[in-house]
Amino acid sequence: MSDLNKLGLAEARDALRKGDVTSVELTEACLSEIEAADALNAFVHKTPEIALERARAADARIGAGDAPAMCGLPIGIKDLFCTKGVPSQAGSRILEGFLPEYESTVSQQLADAGAVMLGKLNMDEFAMGSSNETSVYGNAVSPWRRGNDDTQLTPGGSSGGSAAAVAADLCLAATGTDTGGSIRQPAAFTGTVGLKPTYGRCSRWGIVAFASSLDQAGPMTKSVRDAAIMLGAMAGHDPRDSTSVDLAVPDFEALLTGDIRGKRIGIPKEYRMDGMPEEIEALWHEGAEMLKSAGAEIVDISLPHTRYALPAYYVIAPAEASSNLARYDGVRYGHRATLAHGDGITEMYEKTRAEGFGAEVQRRVMVGTYVLSAGFYDAYYNRARKVRTLIKKDFEDAFAQGVDAILTPATPSAAFGLGEMGQADPVQMYLNDVFTVTVNLAGLPGIAVPTGIDHQGLPLGLQLIGRPWEEGDLLNTAYALEQAAGFVAKPGKWW
């Protein structure tokens, strides 16, 4: 078999079981692609020795007939997941040289299932960004181009390395994390599938924290079926994470029937934003028609507090970040500034953080510290928490009216060029999260599915939002949308 790196998880799994290919062959195919793709800057810590060792072990397991679905499949791990003995920097200088002595629960579960780790993937620093331009490793670059234009495009953020690697077939799938859209937005930008599970479905233990009440790990894959397979290995109760839910993990793949007859799909009127590109509006309408043709009922719904979601998110997330990032002090691990004679511990903290944190992280820590300060706690943080409750109730009310899933755009545009948003006005960048942050604030599952191409030849995605803990049902609706859309476009290879 040629082009082994272009296989999805389901196809590769089936080929492994039939004996048509070995895990070592799959892994070597991906490793050679990674070596030739430095222009994308997707893999920032390569682990070929670990990969081949795990591939050999996986082949032995498959040969013995003891192999879960993910066994032998080569994947990438976002740099936010702690991996034992392998650099885990969260895209930041302040964690330079940090080699964890432990494995995150999610990456451990994937390893236990026999998945092969190819290396660590680029990301925005501490997952703070929508374009992968805040990384200490430099920008991740999308494999997509606008027609014949050679402008480098963003693969989205913060899971930009994961999205670029999956879209460019450097790996069969990758892990991502989503705090305000960091799985779904990059997936939509790169023509891949990105699933953010219900908050608590996947353990957060061993994942470098950004905003603890919002962060959730999920799969980034080439198809909805692959997302179902990978989520099955990633999900599960973890007593080390107090927010992890003790709930059985269903066979998500077995639930993919494609039959959505009688399902009610909500279309929220508040997501019709001023200035939304016509192509996004048209795609949204087409997506609704596709689901209707598949037998679903399309209903208009209202999520009245949607317009407060971005401001509430950009109070709550930085507040939690300022608390979480206080642990990076130069004392225990990571970067420590060189001190002048006479400097004390305060100077060490100040210099270490000034050198270790990038501009966007510093901005969010300062915003977070401000909204938590004595004079402003009630005016900002407490008010944002109340708004969050109202946003959550909007969704509960919609689901109480019998809506099974909600269809929205995934992003307000196709991928933009690196540097085009500019760092001068961070609010412009924050507006990229307009369709995704509500899902994190409400703790719901959401998935981005590639459904079309814009006039420049770039992929566009739609988002489906599901009921809490009903990822199986959400994946099935996404599967029906994927089948109807028939998206097969791939980026032309220029790297």
URHU-V42893 format. One record per residue. N is the residue number from 0. RES is the residue in three letters. SS is DSSP state (A for helix, B for strand, O for the rest). PSI is psi in whole degrees, -180 to 180 (999 if undefined). D_LAST is the distance of its C-alpha to the last C-alpha in Angstrom with 1 decimal. Layout:
n=N res=RES ss=SS psi=PSI d_last=D_LAST
n=N res=RES ss=SS psi=PSI d_last=D_LAST
This chain:
n=0 res=MET ss=O psi=133 d_last=23.1
n=1 res=SER ss=O psi=168 d_last=19.5
n=2 res=ASP ss=O psi=45 d_last=16.4
n=3 res=LEU ss=A psi=-31 d_last=18.4
n=4 res=ASN ss=A psi=-18 d_last=15.6
n=5 res=LYS ss=A psi=-6 d_last=15.8
n=6 res=LEU ss=O psi=154 d_last=19.4
n=7 res=GLY ss=O psi=177 d_last=21.1
n=8 res=LEU ss=A psi=-46 d_last=23.7
n=9 res=ALA ss=A psi=-46 d_last=26.6
n=10 res=GLU ss=A psi=-43 d_last=25.4
n=11 res=ALA ss=A psi=-41 d_last=24.5
n=12 res=ARG ss=A psi=-46 d_last=27.8
n=13 res=ASP ss=A psi=-39 d_last=29.7
n=14 res=ALA ss=A psi=-38 d_last=28.1
n=15 res=LEU ss=A psi=-43 d_last=29.0
n=16 res=ARG ss=A psi=-35 d_last=32.5
n=17 res=LYS ss=A psi=-14 d_last=33.0
n=18 res=GLY ss=O psi=13 d_last=32.0
n=19 res=ASP ss=O psi=-21 d_last=29.3
n=20 res=VAL ss=O psi=157 d_last=26.7
n=21 res=THR ss=O psi=162 d_last=27.1
n=22 res=SER ss=A psi=-36 d_last=25.5
n=23 res=VAL ss=A psi=-42 d_last=24.6
n=24 res=GLU ss=A psi=-44 d_last=22.6
n=25 res=LEU ss=A psi=-46 d_last=20.8
n=26 res=THR ss=A psi=-43 d_last=20.1
n=27 res=GLU ss=A psi=-36 d_last=19.0
n=28 res=ALA ss=A psi=-43 d_last=16.5
n=29 res=CYS ss=A psi=-41 d_last=15.0
n=30 res=LEU ss=A psi=-38 d_last=15.3
n=31 res=SER ss=A psi=-34 d_last=13.4
n=32 res=GLU ss=A psi=-41 d_last=10.4
n=33 res=ILE ss=A psi=-43 d_last=10.8
n=34 res=GLU ss=A psi=-31 d_last=11.1
n=35 res=ALA ss=O psi=2 d_last=7.7
n=36 res=ALA ss=O psi=31 d_last=6.1
n=37 res=ASP ss=A psi=-24 d_last=8.0
n=38 res=ALA ss=A psi=-25 d_last=5.9
n=39 res=LEU ss=A psi=-20 d_last=7.2
n=40 res=ASN ss=O psi=39 d_last=10.5
n=41 res=ALA ss=O psi=-50 d_last=11.9
n=42 res=PHE ss=B psi=123 d_last=14.0
n=43 res=VAL ss=B psi=-20 d_last=16.3
n=44 res=HIS ss=B psi=107 d_last=18.9
n=45 res=LYS ss=B psi=140 d_last=18.0
n=46 res=THR ss=O psi=63 d_last=21.1
n=47 res=PRO ss=A psi=-35 d_last=20.7
n=48 res=GLU ss=A psi=-46 d_last=24.5
n=49 res=ILE ss=A psi=-42 d_last=25.6
n=50 res=ALA ss=A psi=-49 d_last=23.3
n=51 res=LEU ss=A psi=-35 d_last=24.7
n=52 res=GLU ss=A psi=-45 d_last=28.2
n=53 res=ARG ss=A psi=-35 d_last=28.0
n=54 res=ALA ss=A psi=-42 d_last=26.6
n=55 res=ARG ss=A psi=-42 d_last=29.6
n=56 res=ALA ss=A psi=-39 d_last=32.0
n=57 res=ALA ss=A psi=-42 d_last=30.7
n=58 res=ASP ss=A psi=-39 d_last=31.2
n=59 res=ALA ss=A psi=-42 d_last=34.7
n=60 res=ARG ss=A psi=-44 d_last=35.4
n=61 res=ILE ss=A psi=-42 d_last=34.2
n=62 res=GLY ss=A psi=-33 d_last=36.4
n=63 res=ALA ss=O psi=-4 d_last=39.3
n=64 res=GLY ss=O psi=15 d_last=39.0
n=65 res=ASP ss=O psi=77 d_last=38.5
n=66 res=ALA ss=O psi=117 d_last=35.1
n=67 res=PRO ss=O psi=173 d_last=34.2
n=68 res=ALA ss=O psi=-37 d_last=31.6
n=69 res=MET ss=O psi=-2 d_last=28.7
n=70 res=CYS ss=O psi=125 d_last=29.7
n=71 res=GLY ss=O psi=3 d_last=27.0
n=72 res=LEU ss=O psi=124 d_last=24.1
n=73 res=PRO ss=B psi=126 d_last=21.0
n=74 res=ILE ss=B psi=164 d_last=20.2
n=75 res=GLY ss=B psi=151 d_last=18.9
n=76 res=ILE ss=B psi=124 d_last=21.5
n=77 res=LYS ss=B psi=143 d_last=21.3
n=78 res=ASP ss=O psi=-1 d_last=22.4
n=79 res=LEU ss=O psi=-18 d_last=25.6
n=80 res=PHE ss=B psi=128 d_last=27.1
n=81 res=CYS ss=O psi=130 d_last=29.2
n=82 res=THR ss=B psi=126 d_last=28.3
n=83 res=LYS ss=O psi=123 d_last=31.0
n=84 res=GLY ss=O psi=3 d_last=30.2
n=85 res=VAL ss=B psi=135 d_last=26.6
n=86 res=PRO ss=B psi=134 d_last=25.7
n=87 res=SER ss=O psi=90 d_last=26.1
n=88 res=GLN ss=O psi=-7 d_last=25.7
n=89 res=ALA ss=O psi=31 d_last=25.2
n=90 res=GLY ss=O psi=19 d_last=22.6
n=91 res=SER ss=O psi=148 d_last=25.6
n=92 res=ARG ss=A psi=-27 d_last=26.9
n=93 res=ILE ss=A psi=-18 d_last=30.4
n=94 res=LEU ss=A psi=20 d_last=29.5
n=95 res=GLU ss=O psi=132 d_last=28.0
n=96 res=GLY ss=O psi=0 d_last=29.2
n=97 res=PHE ss=O psi=118 d_last=30.5
n=98 res=LEU ss=B psi=103 d_last=30.5
n=99 res=PRO ss=O psi=148 d_last=32.4
n=100 res=GLU ss=O psi=9 d_last=35.3
n=101 res=TYR ss=O psi=168 d_last=34.9
n=102 res=GLU ss=O psi=139 d_last=32.5
n=103 res=SER ss=O psi=154 d_last=32.1
n=104 res=THR ss=A psi=-45 d_last=34.0
n=105 res=VAL ss=A psi=-47 d_last=31.0
n=106 res=SER ss=A psi=-30 d_last=28.8
n=107 res=GLN ss=A psi=-43 d_last=32.1
n=108 res=GLN ss=A psi=-39 d_last=32.9
n=109 res=LEU ss=A psi=-42 d_last=29.5
n=110 res=ALA ss=A psi=-42 d_last=30.0
n=111 res=ASP ss=A psi=-31 d_last=33.5
n=112 res=ALA ss=O psi=-2 d_last=32.3
n=113 res=GLY ss=O psi=5 d_last=30.3
n=114 res=ALA ss=O psi=150 d_last=26.8
n=115 res=VAL ss=B psi=118 d_last=24.4
n=116 res=MET ss=B psi=119 d_last=22.7
n=117 res=LEU ss=B psi=-24 d_last=19.3
n=118 res=GLY ss=B psi=-174 d_last=19.3
n=119 res=LYS ss=B psi=144 d_last=19.6
n=120 res=LEU ss=B psi=146 d_last=17.3
n=121 res=ASN ss=O psi=157 d_last=16.9
n=122 res=MET ss=O psi=161 d_last=19.4
n=123 res=ASP ss=O psi=146 d_last=21.6
n=124 res=GLU ss=A psi=125 d_last=24.3
n=125 res=PHE ss=A psi=28 d_last=27.1
n=126 res=ALA ss=A psi=21 d_last=25.5
n=127 res=MET ss=O psi=95 d_last=26.7
n=128 res=GLY ss=O psi=161 d_last=24.3
n=129 res=SER ss=O psi=12 d_last=22.7
n=130 res=SER ss=O psi=2 d_last=19.3
n=131 res=ASN ss=O psi=35 d_last=18.2
n=132 res=GLU ss=O psi=2 d_last=19.0
n=133 res=THR ss=O psi=12 d_last=22.0
n=134 res=SER ss=O psi=142 d_last=20.4
n=135 res=VAL ss=O psi=-22 d_last=21.6
n=136 res=TYR ss=O psi=-3 d_last=18.1
n=137 res=GLY ss=O psi=175 d_last=16.6
n=138 res=ASN ss=O psi=139 d_last=14.8
n=139 res=ALA ss=O psi=148 d_last=12.7
n=140 res=VAL ss=O psi=135 d_last=10.1
n=141 res=SER ss=O psi=143 d_last=10.2
n=142 res=PRO ss=O psi=-11 d_last=7.6
n=143 res=TRP ss=O psi=152 d_last=10.2
n=144 res=ARG ss=O psi=154 d_last=10.9
n=145 res=ARG ss=O psi=102 d_last=14.5
n=146 res=GLY ss=O psi=-125 d_last=15.0
n=147 res=ASN ss=O psi=8 d_last=13.8
n=148 res=ASP ss=O psi=132 d_last=13.8
n=149 res=ASP ss=O psi=19 d_last=10.9
n=150 res=THR ss=O psi=133 d_last=12.7
n=151 res=GLN ss=O psi=130 d_last=11.0
n=152 res=LEU ss=B psi=155 d_last=12.9
n=153 res=THR ss=O psi=142 d_last=14.7
n=154 res=PRO ss=O psi=8 d_last=14.4
n=155 res=GLY ss=O psi=177 d_last=18.1
n=156 res=GLY ss=O psi=165 d_last=20.3
n=157 res=SER ss=O psi=-14 d_last=21.7
n=158 res=SER ss=O psi=49 d_last=19.9
n=159 res=GLY ss=A psi=-41 d_last=16.5
n=160 res=GLY ss=A psi=-40 d_last=14.8
n=161 res=SER ss=A psi=-47 d_last=16.7
n=162 res=ALA ss=A psi=-45 d_last=15.6
n=163 res=ALA ss=A psi=-42 d_last=11.9
n=164 res=ALA ss=A psi=-41 d_last=12.2
n=165 res=VAL ss=A psi=-43 d_last=14.5
n=166 res=ALA ss=A psi=-34 d_last=12.8
n=167 res=ALA ss=O psi=5 d_last=9.5
n=168 res=ASP ss=O psi=35 d_last=12.2
n=169 res=LEU ss=O psi=-23 d_last=11.8
n=170 res=CYS ss=O psi=167 d_last=15.6
n=171 res=LEU ss=O psi=-26 d_last=18.3
n=172 res=ALA ss=B psi=174 d_last=19.5
n=173 res=ALA ss=B psi=158 d_last=20.0
n=174 res=THR ss=B psi=149 d_last=22.9
n=175 res=GLY ss=B psi=172 d_last=23.2
n=176 res=THR ss=B psi=153 d_last=26.1
n=177 res=ASP ss=B psi=113 d_last=27.6
n=178 res=THR ss=O psi=-32 d_last=30.2
n=179 res=GLY ss=O psi=14 d_last=30.0
n=180 res=GLY ss=O psi=9 d_last=27.1
n=181 res=SER ss=O psi=-5 d_last=24.4
n=182 res=ILE ss=O psi=-46 d_last=23.6
n=183 res=ARG ss=A psi=-40 d_last=24.4
n=184 res=GLN ss=A psi=-47 d_last=22.7
n=185 res=PRO ss=A psi=-34 d_last=19.2
n=186 res=ALA ss=A psi=-45 d_last=19.7
n=187 res=ALA ss=A psi=-37 d_last=20.9
n=188 res=PHE ss=A psi=-23 d_last=17.9
n=189 res=THR ss=A psi=8 d_last=15.4
n=190 res=GLY ss=O psi=30 d_last=17.6
n=191 res=THR ss=O psi=176 d_last=18.7
n=192 res=VAL ss=B psi=131 d_last=22.3
n=193 res=GLY ss=B psi=124 d_last=23.6
n=194 res=LEU ss=B psi=122 d_last=27.2
n=195 res=LYS ss=B psi=112 d_last=29.3
n=196 res=PRO ss=O psi=172 d_last=32.5
n=197 res=THR ss=O psi=141 d_last=36.0
n=198 res=TYR ss=O psi=123 d_last=36.7
n=199 res=GLY ss=O psi=-9 d_last=38.1
n=200 res=ARG ss=O psi=-39 d_last=36.6
n=201 res=CYS ss=O psi=140 d_last=34.2
n=202 res=SER ss=O psi=142 d_last=35.5
n=203 res=ARG ss=O psi=0 d_last=34.3
n=204 res=TRP ss=O psi=128 d_last=35.7
n=205 res=GLY ss=O psi=6 d_last=33.3
n=206 res=ILE ss=B psi=127 d_last=30.8
n=207 res=VAL ss=O psi=125 d_last=30.8
n=208 res=ALA ss=O psi=140 d_last=32.9
n=209 res=PHE ss=O psi=-74 d_last=32.1
n=210 res=ALA ss=O psi=105 d_last=34.8
n=211 res=SER ss=O psi=-25 d_last=36.8
n=212 res=SER ss=O psi=1 d_last=38.3
n=213 res=LEU ss=O psi=-31 d_last=35.0
n=214 res=ASP ss=O psi=138 d_last=32.4
n=215 res=GLN ss=B psi=134 d_last=31.5
n=216 res=ALA ss=B psi=152 d_last=28.9
n=217 res=GLY ss=B psi=171 d_last=27.4
n=218 res=PRO ss=B psi=148 d_last=24.8
n=219 res=MET ss=B psi=118 d_last=21.4
n=220 res=THR ss=B psi=179 d_last=20.8
n=221 res=LYS ss=O psi=-13 d_last=19.7
n=222 res=SER ss=O psi=165 d_last=23.3
n=223 res=VAL ss=A psi=-40 d_last=26.7
n=224 res=ARG ss=A psi=-43 d_last=28.1
n=225 res=ASP ss=A psi=-38 d_last=25.6
n=226 res=ALA ss=A psi=-39 d_last=26.5
n=227 res=ALA ss=A psi=-42 d_last=30.2
n=228 res=ILE ss=A psi=-47 d_last=29.6
n=229 res=MET ss=A psi=-38 d_last=27.8
n=230 res=LEU ss=A psi=-37 d_last=30.3
n=231 res=GLY ss=A psi=-35 d_last=33.1
n=232 res=ALA ss=A psi=-30 d_last=32.0
n=233 res=MET ss=A psi=-32 d_last=31.2
n=234 res=ALA ss=O psi=165 d_last=34.4
n=235 res=GLY ss=O psi=157 d_last=37.9
n=236 res=HIS ss=O psi=141 d_last=40.7
n=237 res=ASP ss=O psi=111 d_last=40.5
n=238 res=PRO ss=O psi=-17 d_last=43.7
n=239 res=ARG ss=O psi=-10 d_last=41.9
n=240 res=ASP ss=O psi=112 d_last=40.5
n=241 res=SER ss=O psi=-17 d_last=43.5
n=242 res=THR ss=O psi=3 d_last=41.6
n=243 res=SER ss=O psi=132 d_last=40.4
n=244 res=VAL ss=O psi=140 d_last=42.4
n=245 res=ASP ss=O psi=84 d_last=44.4
n=246 res=LEU ss=O psi=138 d_last=43.6
n=247 res=ALA ss=O psi=144 d_last=42.9
n=248 res=VAL ss=O psi=113 d_last=39.4
n=249 res=PRO ss=O psi=169 d_last=39.6
n=250 res=ASP ss=O psi=91 d_last=37.7
n=251 res=PHE ss=O psi=-37 d_last=35.2
n=252 res=GLU ss=A psi=-38 d_last=33.8
n=253 res=ALA ss=A psi=-20 d_last=37.3
n=254 res=LEU ss=A psi=-3 d_last=37.8
n=255 res=LEU ss=O psi=84 d_last=35.2
n=256 res=THR ss=O psi=-24 d_last=37.6
n=257 res=GLY ss=O psi=0 d_last=36.2
n=258 res=ASP ss=O psi=110 d_last=39.8
n=259 res=ILE ss=O psi=21 d_last=40.2
n=260 res=ARG ss=O psi=131 d_last=43.4
n=261 res=GLY ss=O psi=-8 d_last=45.7
n=262 res=LYS ss=O psi=146 d_last=43.1
n=263 res=ARG ss=B psi=121 d_last=43.4
n=264 res=ILE ss=B psi=121 d_last=40.2
n=265 res=GLY ss=B psi=141 d_last=40.8
n=266 res=ILE ss=B psi=105 d_last=39.3
n=267 res=PRO ss=B psi=125 d_last=40.0
n=268 res=LYS ss=A psi=-27 d_last=41.2
n=269 res=GLU ss=A psi=-14 d_last=40.2
n=270 res=TYR ss=A psi=-2 d_last=36.5
n=271 res=ARG ss=O psi=89 d_last=36.9
n=272 res=MET ss=O psi=148 d_last=35.8
n=273 res=ASP ss=O psi=137 d_last=36.7
n=274 res=GLY ss=O psi=7 d_last=33.9
n=275 res=MET ss=O psi=131 d_last=31.8
n=276 res=PRO ss=O psi=144 d_last=29.5
n=277 res=GLU ss=A psi=-35 d_last=31.1
n=278 res=GLU ss=A psi=-37 d_last=28.1
n=279 res=ILE ss=A psi=-44 d_last=28.4
n=280 res=GLU ss=A psi=-45 d_last=32.2
n=281 res=ALA ss=A psi=-42 d_last=31.9
n=282 res=LEU ss=A psi=-41 d_last=29.5
n=283 res=TRP ss=A psi=-45 d_last=31.9
n=284 res=HIS ss=A psi=-44 d_last=34.8
n=285 res=GLU ss=A psi=-41 d_last=33.1
n=286 res=GLY ss=A psi=-42 d_last=32.3
n=287 res=ALA ss=A psi=-40 d_last=36.0
n=288 res=GLU ss=A psi=-38 d_last=37.0
n=289 res=MET ss=A psi=-45 d_last=34.9
n=290 res=LEU ss=A psi=-36 d_last=36.6
n=291 res=LYS ss=A psi=-43 d_last=39.9
n=292 res=SER ss=A psi=-28 d_last=39.5
n=293 res=ALA ss=O psi=-1 d_last=38.8
n=294 res=GLY ss=O psi=2 d_last=42.2
n=295 res=ALA ss=O psi=157 d_last=41.7
n=296 res=GLU ss=B psi=128 d_last=43.9
n=297 res=ILE ss=B psi=124 d_last=42.2
n=298 res=VAL ss=B psi=141 d_last=44.3
n=299 res=ASP ss=B psi=136 d_last=44.1
n=300 res=ILE ss=B psi=167 d_last=44.3
n=301 res=SER ss=O psi=132 d_last=44.7
n=302 res=LEU ss=O psi=78 d_last=43.0
n=303 res=PRO ss=O psi=-25 d_last=45.0
n=304 res=HIS ss=O psi=11 d_last=43.7
n=305 res=THR ss=A psi=-39 d_last=40.0
n=306 res=ARG ss=A psi=-14 d_last=40.2
n=307 res=TYR ss=A psi=-2 d_last=41.2
n=308 res=ALA ss=A psi=-48 d_last=38.3
n=309 res=LEU ss=A psi=-49 d_last=35.8
n=310 res=PRO ss=A psi=-39 d_last=38.6
n=311 res=ALA ss=A psi=-43 d_last=39.9
n=312 res=TYR ss=A psi=-44 d_last=36.5
n=313 res=TYR ss=A psi=9 d_last=35.9
n=314 res=VAL ss=A psi=-49 d_last=39.3
n=315 res=ILE ss=A psi=-48 d_last=39.2
n=316 res=ALA ss=A psi=-49 d_last=35.6
n=317 res=PRO ss=A psi=-34 d_last=36.0
n=318 res=ALA ss=A psi=-48 d_last=39.6
n=319 res=GLU ss=A psi=-35 d_last=38.5
n=320 res=ALA ss=A psi=-42 d_last=35.6
n=321 res=SER ss=A psi=-33 d_last=38.1
n=322 res=SER ss=A psi=-47 d_last=40.2
n=323 res=ASN ss=A psi=-37 d_last=37.5
n=324 res=LEU ss=A psi=-3 d_last=35.9
n=325 res=ALA ss=A psi=-19 d_last=39.3
n=326 res=ARG ss=A psi=-15 d_last=38.9
n=327 res=TYR ss=O psi=94 d_last=36.4
n=328 res=ASP ss=O psi=0 d_last=39.1
n=329 res=GLY ss=O psi=3 d_last=38.1
n=330 res=VAL ss=O psi=-49 d_last=41.0
n=331 res=ARG ss=O psi=-38 d_last=39.8
n=332 res=TYR ss=O psi=164 d_last=36.0
n=333 res=GLY ss=O psi=-161 d_last=32.9
n=334 res=HIS ss=O psi=140 d_last=33.0
n=335 res=ARG ss=O psi=130 d_last=36.4
n=336 res=ALA ss=O psi=152 d_last=37.0
n=337 res=THR ss=O psi=128 d_last=39.0
n=338 res=LEU ss=O psi=148 d_last=42.5
n=339 res=ALA ss=O psi=161 d_last=45.0
n=340 res=HIS ss=O psi=130 d_last=48.6
n=341 res=GLY ss=O psi=-9 d_last=50.5
n=342 res=ASP ss=O psi=139 d_last=47.6
n=343 res=GLY ss=O psi=-166 d_last=48.5
n=344 res=ILE ss=A psi=-34 d_last=46.7
n=345 res=THR ss=A psi=-44 d_last=46.2
n=346 res=GLU ss=A psi=-36 d_last=44.4
n=347 res=MET ss=A psi=-45 d_last=42.3
n=348 res=TYR ss=A psi=-51 d_last=41.2
n=349 res=GLU ss=A psi=-48 d_last=40.6
n=350 res=LYS ss=A psi=-40 d_last=38.6
n=351 res=THR ss=A psi=-46 d_last=36.5
n=352 res=ARG ss=A psi=-36 d_last=35.6
n=353 res=ALA ss=A psi=-39 d_last=35.0
n=354 res=GLU ss=A psi=-35 d_last=32.5
n=355 res=GLY ss=A psi=-34 d_last=31.0
n=356 res=PHE ss=O psi=137 d_last=30.4
n=357 res=GLY ss=O psi=176 d_last=28.0
n=358 res=ALA ss=A psi=-42 d_last=29.4
n=359 res=GLU ss=A psi=-39 d_last=28.7
n=360 res=VAL ss=A psi=-43 d_last=30.3
n=361 res=GLN ss=A psi=-42 d_last=33.2
n=362 res=ARG ss=A psi=-47 d_last=33.7
n=363 res=ARG ss=A psi=-35 d_last=33.9
n=364 res=VAL ss=A psi=-40 d_last=36.2
n=365 res=MET ss=A psi=-42 d_last=38.5
n=366 res=VAL ss=A psi=-46 d_last=38.6
n=367 res=GLY ss=A psi=-42 d_last=39.4
n=368 res=THR ss=A psi=-38 d_last=42.0
n=369 res=TYR ss=A psi=-49 d_last=43.6
n=370 res=VAL ss=A psi=-14 d_last=44.0
n=371 res=LEU ss=A psi=-5 d_last=45.5
n=372 res=SER ss=O psi=158 d_last=47.9
n=373 res=ALA ss=O psi=-44 d_last=51.6
n=374 res=GLY ss=O psi=-15 d_last=52.2
n=375 res=PHE ss=O psi=-2 d_last=49.2
n=376 res=TYR ss=A psi=-49 d_last=48.8
n=377 res=ASP ss=A psi=-39 d_last=50.9
n=378 res=ALA ss=A psi=-34 d_last=49.7
n=379 res=TYR ss=A psi=-66 d_last=46.0
n=380 res=TYR ss=A psi=-50 d_last=45.2
n=381 res=ASN ss=A psi=-37 d_last=48.1
n=382 res=ARG ss=A psi=-41 d_last=47.7
n=383 res=ALA ss=A psi=-38 d_last=44.1
n=384 res=ARG ss=A psi=-37 d_last=45.1
n=385 res=LYS ss=A psi=-40 d_last=47.7
n=386 res=VAL ss=A psi=-40 d_last=45.2
n=387 res=ARG ss=A psi=-43 d_last=43.0
n=388 res=THR ss=A psi=-39 d_last=46.0
n=389 res=LEU ss=A psi=-39 d_last=46.6
n=390 res=ILE ss=A psi=-43 d_last=42.9
n=391 res=LYS ss=A psi=-41 d_last=43.3
n=392 res=LYS ss=A psi=-35 d_last=46.6
n=393 res=ASP ss=A psi=-47 d_last=45.1
n=394 res=PHE ss=A psi=-42 d_last=42.9
n=395 res=GLU ss=A psi=-41 d_last=45.9
n=396 res=ASP ss=A psi=-41 d_last=48.0
n=397 res=ALA ss=A psi=-44 d_last=45.5
n=398 res=PHE ss=A psi=-33 d_last=45.3
n=399 res=ALA ss=A psi=-25 d_last=49.1
n=400 res=GLN ss=O psi=11 d_last=49.4
n=401 res=GLY ss=O psi=10 d_last=47.8
n=402 res=VAL ss=O psi=132 d_last=44.2
n=403 res=ASP ss=O psi=-33 d_last=41.9
n=404 res=ALA ss=B psi=162 d_last=38.6
n=405 res=ILE ss=B psi=132 d_last=37.4
n=406 res=LEU ss=B psi=127 d_last=34.6
n=407 res=THR ss=B psi=167 d_last=32.8
n=408 res=PRO ss=B psi=157 d_last=29.6
n=409 res=ALA ss=O psi=-35 d_last=27.0
n=410 res=THR ss=O psi=157 d_last=25.8
n=411 res=PRO ss=O psi=-3 d_last=27.3
n=412 res=SER ss=O psi=174 d_last=24.2
n=413 res=ALA ss=O psi=177 d_last=20.6
n=414 res=ALA ss=O psi=140 d_last=17.8
n=415 res=PHE ss=O psi=166 d_last=18.4
n=416 res=GLY ss=B psi=147 d_last=16.4
n=417 res=LEU ss=O psi=130 d_last=16.2
n=418 res=GLY ss=O psi=-12 d_last=19.4
n=419 res=GLU ss=O psi=-33 d_last=21.0
n=420 res=MET ss=O psi=-30 d_last=23.5
n=421 res=GLY ss=O psi=145 d_last=24.6
n=422 res=GLN ss=O psi=-7 d_last=26.4
n=423 res=ALA ss=O psi=-37 d_last=29.7
n=424 res=ASP ss=O psi=90 d_last=30.7
n=425 res=PRO ss=A psi=-25 d_last=29.7
n=426 res=VAL ss=A psi=-35 d_last=31.7
n=427 res=GLN ss=A psi=-41 d_last=29.2
n=428 res=MET ss=A psi=-40 d_last=26.6
n=429 res=TYR ss=A psi=-29 d_last=29.3
n=430 res=LEU ss=A psi=-15 d_last=29.9
n=431 res=ASN ss=A psi=-23 d_last=26.7
n=432 res=ASP ss=A psi=10 d_last=28.7
n=433 res=VAL ss=O psi=-35 d_last=31.5
n=434 res=PHE ss=O psi=-9 d_last=31.3
n=435 res=THR ss=O psi=-30 d_last=30.4
n=436 res=VAL ss=A psi=-29 d_last=32.7
n=437 res=THR ss=A psi=-36 d_last=35.9
n=438 res=VAL ss=A psi=-40 d_last=34.8
n=439 res=ASN ss=A psi=-41 d_last=34.5
n=440 res=LEU ss=A psi=-33 d_last=37.8
n=441 res=ALA ss=A psi=-6 d_last=39.5
n=442 res=GLY ss=O psi=22 d_last=37.9
n=443 res=LEU ss=O psi=162 d_last=36.9
n=444 res=PRO ss=O psi=142 d_last=34.2
n=445 res=GLY ss=B psi=148 d_last=31.5
n=446 res=ILE ss=B psi=139 d_last=28.6
n=447 res=ALA ss=B psi=129 d_last=25.7
n=448 res=VAL ss=B psi=129 d_last=25.1
n=449 res=PRO ss=B psi=128 d_last=22.5
n=450 res=THR ss=B psi=-7 d_last=24.9
n=451 res=GLY ss=B psi=178 d_last=23.6
n=452 res=ILE ss=B psi=139 d_last=21.2
n=453 res=ASP ss=O psi=-178 d_last=22.0
n=454 res=HIS ss=O psi=-15 d_last=22.6
n=455 res=GLN ss=O psi=4 d_last=19.1
n=456 res=GLY ss=O psi=17 d_last=17.6
n=457 res=LEU ss=O psi=147 d_last=16.9
n=458 res=PRO ss=B psi=149 d_last=18.5
n=459 res=LEU ss=B psi=144 d_last=21.9
n=460 res=GLY ss=B psi=157 d_last=23.9
n=461 res=LEU ss=B psi=154 d_last=27.6
n=462 res=GLN ss=B psi=136 d_last=29.3
n=463 res=LEU ss=B psi=133 d_last=32.3
n=464 res=ILE ss=B psi=132 d_last=34.7
n=465 res=GLY ss=B psi=176 d_last=37.1
n=466 res=ARG ss=O psi=151 d_last=40.4
n=467 res=PRO ss=O psi=137 d_last=40.4
n=468 res=TRP ss=O psi=5 d_last=40.0
n=469 res=GLU ss=O psi=49 d_last=39.4
n=470 res=GLU ss=A psi=-34 d_last=35.7
n=471 res=GLY ss=A psi=-46 d_last=36.7
n=472 res=ASP ss=A psi=-41 d_last=38.1
n=473 res=LEU ss=A psi=-45 d_last=35.1
n=474 res=LEU ss=A psi=-37 d_last=32.6
n=475 res=ASN ss=A psi=-40 d_last=34.8
n=476 res=THR ss=A psi=-41 d_last=34.9
n=477 res=ALA ss=A psi=-37 d_last=31.1
n=478 res=TYR ss=A psi=-43 d_last=31.0
n=479 res=ALA ss=A psi=-41 d_last=33.2
n=480 res=LEU ss=A psi=-43 d_last=31.1
n=481 res=GLU ss=A psi=-44 d_last=27.9
n=482 res=GLN ss=A psi=-42 d_last=29.9
n=483 res=ALA ss=A psi=-39 d_last=31.2
n=484 res=ALA ss=A psi=-36 d_last=28.0
n=485 res=GLY ss=O psi=38 d_last=26.2
n=486 res=PHE ss=O psi=120 d_last=22.7
n=487 res=VAL ss=O psi=3 d_last=20.2
n=488 res=ALA ss=O psi=144 d_last=17.3
n=489 res=LYS ss=O psi=152 d_last=13.7
n=490 res=PRO ss=O psi=144 d_last=10.6
n=491 res=GLY ss=O psi=140 d_last=9.1
n=492 res=LYS ss=O psi=115 d_last=5.9
n=493 res=TRP ss=O psi=-13 d_last=3.8
n=494 res=TRP ss=O psi=999 d_last=0.0
